[in-house]
């Protein structure tokens, strides 16, 4: 491939503009065109970047990669269109409104093994998460016993987001699909795949037709148990993931974000000792930078140039995480019946 990768951005809102900042800081990638329906027309910005009000117009440009930052109802459609246009595709989370739409993208990509498909599970790239994973992989703290996670914000619509997130036909789900999916993804990263799921899902706080609270208890085939609370009534925004191990613990607290509302990002490492009497030695590290956006774009670019695998946020990752999100929805029989949801297993849906 000669010259920098020519990037198009479908969806030029807050996230799309942030992606452009990262792209344009690289010397092997450049933004050549964007689209957003709010632009209302086609044209050219002062810096020469073309803009369109439809993704079809964007795909008429000469591109190498497509960044999809669209609403959930159209994300899968645009990913498939990008793949069919012979582009490498990077899509924000969630991958789609449901498992079937995600599966359709993965199936399309399977027919194009030379193209890269990556999903933006951004939290994997935070320094605290990377350090915790490195410690876990040494084996010094033993095996994972359990995980406890809380990820919550005070409303369904926050941080200049738009109201489509409260509409089931557009969003597919509420706080679990929009934000809690990050915690689900991290729980899979640290604890493996969960096969036994119990849940309560509710929309009784805000009354929209998507959930504002989801409570889940999950167990893997190896016996690792995870407890999750995903909330849109967490009045003080909170991110916390505790990973209990046979020889200690790892506690992730706070997450650096654009809103700066989740508190300081820290990793506390607990070292169990038979003589500590329940008061073990702990070490806490505080993180003051967020390299995650640049790191995940770098991995995407490296995979393209080196024809290497997507190690984080692959289509398989996205599909497995979406299936687990859906398992949480469907494990509550009342929620499943109310919204006519159906369960996906490994091969078929019922």
C-alpha positions in Angstrom: 0.0 0.0 0.0 1.5 3.3 -1.1 1.0 6.4 1.0 -1.1 6.9 4.1 -4.4 5.1 4.5 -7.3 7.2 3.2 -9.9 7.3 6.0 -13.6 8.1 5.8 -15.7 8.7 8.9 -19.4 7.8 8.8 -21.0 9.8 11.6 -19.3 13.0 12.5 -20.6 13.7 16.0 -18.6 13.8 19.2 -17.0 10.4 18.7 -16.4 10.8 15.0 -14.6 14.1 15.6 -12.5 12.5 18.3 -11.6 9.7 15.9 -10.5 12.3 13.3 -8.2 13.9 15.9 -6.4 10.6 16.4 -6.3 9.8 12.7 -4.9 13.1 11.7 -2.1 12.8 14.3 -0.7 9.8 12.5 1.6 10.0 9.5 0.3 6.7 8.0 -3.4 7.7 7.9 -5.4 10.8 6.9 -9.1 11.8 6.9 -10.3 12.5 3.4 -14.1 12.5 3.9 -16.8 12.4 6.5 -20.6 12.2 6.5 -23.3 13.1 9.0 -27.0 13.6 8.3 -26.9 16.8 10.4 -24.6 18.4 7.8 -27.6 18.8 5.5 -25.7 18.9 2.3 -22.5 17.9 0.5 -19.4 20.1 0.4 -15.8 20.6 1.4 -14.4 21.9 4.6 -11.7 24.6 4.6 -9.0 22.0 5.1 -10.0 20.1 2.0 -11.9 17.2 3.7 -15.1 16.4 1.8 -18.4 16.0 3.6 -21.7 14.4 2.8 -25.1 14.1 4.4 -25.4 10.3 3.6 -23.0 7.4 4.0 -23.6 6.5 0.3 -22.1 9.8 -0.7 -19.1 9.1 1.5 -18.6 5.6 0.0 -18.3 7.3 -3.4 -14.9 8.7 -2.3 -11.6 6.9 -2.8 -11.1 5.3 0.6 -9.0 2.6 2.2 -10.6 2.5 5.7 -14.0 3.4 7.1 -14.7 4.4 10.6 -18.4 3.8 11.6 -19.6 6.1 14.4 -23.3 5.9 13.6 -26.5 5.2 15.6 -27.2 1.6 16.5 -30.0 1.2 14.0 -27.7 1.8 11.0 -24.2 0.7 12.3 -24.4 -2.8 10.9 -25.8 -1.7 7.5 -22.9 0.8 7.1 -20.3 -1.8 8.2 -21.6 -4.2 5.5 -21.6 -1.5 2.9 -18.0 -0.6 3.8 -16.9 -4.2 3.6 -18.7 -4.6 0.3 -16.8 -1.6 -1.0 -13.5 -3.4 -0.2 -12.7 -1.2 2.8 -11.2 -2.1 6.1 -13.8 -1.2 8.7 -13.6 0.1 12.3 -16.9 0.4 14.1 -17.8 1.9 17.5 -19.6 -0.1 20.1 -22.2 -1.4 20.3 -21.8 -3.4 17.1 -25.5 -3.2 16.3 -28.9 -3.3 17.9 -28.9 -7.1 18.4 -27.1 -10.3 17.8 -28.6 -11.0 14.4 -27.3 -7.7 13.0 -23.9 -8.3 14.5 -23.8 -11.8 13.0 -24.7 -10.4 9.6 -21.6 -8.2 9.7 -19.4 -11.0 10.9 -20.7 -13.3 8.1 -20.0 -10.6 5.5 -16.5 -10.2 6.8 -15.8 -13.9 6.7 -16.2 -13.7 2.9 -13.5 -11.0 2.8 -10.6 -12.4 4.9 -8.1 -9.9 3.4 -10.0 -7.0 5.0 -9.8 -6.0 8.6 -12.9 -5.6 10.9 -12.4 -4.0 14.3 -14.8 -2.8 17.0 -14.0 0.0 19.4 -14.1 -1.6 22.8 -12.1 1.3 24.0 -11.8 0.4 27.7 -9.4 -2.5 26.9 -6.8 0.0 26.0 -6.8 2.0 29.2 -3.5 1.8 31.1 -5.1 0.5 34.3 -6.8 -2.4 32.3 -3.6 -3.2 30.4 -1.6 -3.3 33.7 -4.2 -5.4 35.5 -4.3 -7.9 32.6 -0.5 -8.1 32.6 -0.4 -8.9 36.3 -3.1 -11.5 35.9 -1.2 -13.2 33.1 1.9 -13.6 35.3 0.0 -16.0 37.5 1.5 -14.4 40.7 -2.0 -13.7 42.1 -3.4 -17.1 41.2 -6.6 -17.9 39.4 -9.7 -15.8 39.1 -12.5 -16.6 41.6 -15.0 -13.9 40.9 -15.7 -10.5 39.5 -17.9 -7.6 40.7 -18.6 -4.7 38.4 -20.6 -1.5 38.6 -20.8 0.9 35.7 -23.4 3.7 36.0 -24.4 7.2 35.0 -27.2 9.4 36.2 -29.4 9.4 33.0 -29.8 7.5 29.8 -28.9 10.7 27.8 -25.7 12.3 29.0 -22.7 14.1 27.6 -24.4 15.8 24.6 -25.8 12.5 23.5 -29.1 12.5 21.5 -32.5 11.0 22.3 -32.3 8.1 19.9 -30.7 6.2 22.8 -34.1 6.1 24.5 -36.0 4.6 21.5 -35.9 0.9 21.3 -36.4 0.7 17.5 -33.3 2.9 17.0 -31.1 1.9 20.0 -32.0 -1.8 20.5 -31.4 -1.5 24.2 -30.6 1.0 27.0 -27.9 1.5 29.5 -26.6 -2.1 29.3 -26.1 -2.0 25.6 -24.9 1.6 25.5 -22.5 1.6 28.4 -22.7 -1.7 30.3 -21.4 -3.5 27.2 -17.9 -2.1 28.2 -18.1 -3.9 31.5 -19.4 -7.1 29.9 -16.5 -7.0 27.6 -14.0 -6.5 30.4 -15.6 -9.3 32.4 -15.1 -11.6 29.4 -11.5 -10.4 29.0 -10.6 -11.2 32.7 -13.0 -14.1 33.5 -13.6 -15.9 30.2 -16.9 -16.8 28.6 -20.0 -17.0 30.8 -22.6 -19.7 30.1 -25.0 -19.5 33.0 -26.8 -16.2 33.4 -29.5 -14.9 35.8 -30.8 -11.3 35.6 -33.3 -8.6 36.5 -33.8 -5.9 33.9 -35.9 -2.8 34.6 -37.0 0.5 33.1 -39.0 1.7 36.1 -36.8 4.7 37.0 -37.0 6.7 33.7 -39.9 4.8 32.1 -38.5 4.6 28.5 -38.9 1.5 26.5 -35.3 0.6 27.1 -33.7 -0.5 30.4 -32.3 1.9 32.9 -30.9 -0.8 35.2 -29.7 -4.3 34.6 -28.5 -6.7 37.4 -26.8 -9.9 36.3 -25.2 -12.9 38.0 -23.1 -15.0 35.6 -21.0 -18.1 35.9 -18.5 -19.7 33.5 -17.9 -23.3 32.8 -14.8 -23.0 35.0 -16.8 -21.8 37.9 -15.8 -18.1 37.7 -18.8 -16.0 39.0 -19.4 -12.4 37.9 -21.9 -9.9 39.3 -22.8 -6.9 37.2 -24.9 -3.7 37.8 -25.3 -1.5 34.8 -27.3 1.6 35.8 -28.7 4.9 34.5 -29.7 5.9 38.0 -26.2 6.1 39.5 -26.4 9.6 40.7 -22.6 9.9 41.1 -21.1 8.4 38.0 -19.2 5.2 38.8 -16.9 2.7 37.2 -15.6 -0.2 39.4 -14.4 -3.7 38.6 -13.1 -6.0 41.3 -11.3 -9.2 40.3 -10.9 -11.7 43.1 -8.1 -14.1 42.8 -6.8 -17.0 44.9 -3.8 -15.1 46.0 -5.1 -11.5 46.0 -7.2 -9.1 44.0 -7.2 -6.5 41.3 -9.5 -3.5 41.7 -10.1 -1.1 38.8 -11.8 2.1 40.0 -12.6 5.2 38.0 -12.0 5.6 34.2 -10.5 8.6 32.4 -13.1 9.8 30.0 -14.1 12.9 28.0 -16.6 13.9 30.7 -14.1 13.6 33.6 -17.0 12.4 35.8 -16.0 8.9 36.7 -13.3 9.9 39.2 -9.5 9.2 39.2 -8.5 6.1 37.3 -6.7 3.7 39.6 -5.6 0.1 39.9 -5.2 -1.4 43.4 -3.3 -4.6 43.7 -4.1 -6.7 46.8 -1.6 -9.3 48.0 -3.1 -12.0 50.2 -1.1 -13.5 53.0 -2.1 -16.2 55.5 -1.1 -13.9 58.4 -2.7 -10.7 57.2 -5.9 -11.2 59.2 -8.1 -9.6 56.5 -5.9 -6.5 56.2 -3.6 -7.4 53.3 -0.9 -5.3 51.7 -2.1 -3.2 48.9 -0.5 -1.0 46.2 -2.5 1.6 44.3 -1.5 3.3 41.1 -3.2 6.4 39.7 -3.2 7.1 36.0 -3.3 10.6 34.5 -3.4 10.0 30.8 -5.7 8.2 28.4 -3.9 6.6 25.5 -6.8 4.3 24.6 -8.1 6.1 21.6 -4.7 6.4 19.9 -3.7 2.8 20.9 -6.7 1.1 19.3 -6.4 3.1 16.1 -2.7 2.1 16.1 -3.6 -1.6 16.4 -6.1 -1.3 13.5 -3.5 0.4 11.3 -0.8 -2.1 12.2 -3.1 -5.0 11.4 -3.7 -3.5 8.0 -0.1 -2.8 7.1 1.2 -6.0 8.5 -1.8 -8.1 7.5 -1.9 -9.3 11.1 -4.8 -10.3 13.3 -7.1 -8.0 15.3 -6.1 -8.9 18.9 -8.8 -6.7 20.6 -12.2 -6.0 19.4 -12.3 -8.5 16.6 -15.6 -9.6 15.0 -15.5 -12.7 17.2 -15.1 -10.5 20.3 -18.0 -8.3 19.3 -20.3 -11.2 18.6 -19.5 -13.0 21.8 -20.0 -9.8 23.9 -23.2 -9.1 22.1 -24.5 -12.6 22.8 -23.7 -12.2 26.5 -25.5 -8.8 26.6 -28.5 -10.5 25.0 -28.2 -13.4 27.4 -28.6 -10.9 30.3 -31.7 -9.4 28.6 -33.3 -12.8 28.0 -32.5 -14.3 31.4 -35.2 -12.0 32.8 -38.3 -13.8 31.7 -40.5 -10.7 32.1 -38.2 -8.5 30.1 -37.9 -11.2 27.4 -41.6 -11.6 27.1 -42.4 -7.9 27.2 -40.1 -7.1 24.3 -40.4 -10.3 22.3 -36.8 -11.2 22.7 -35.3 -14.5 21.6 -32.3 -16.4 22.8 -29.2 -17.1 20.7 -27.2 -20.2 21.2 -24.0 -21.1 19.5 -25.6 -22.4 16.3 -29.2 -21.4 16.1 -31.7 -18.9 17.5 -34.9 -19.8 19.3 
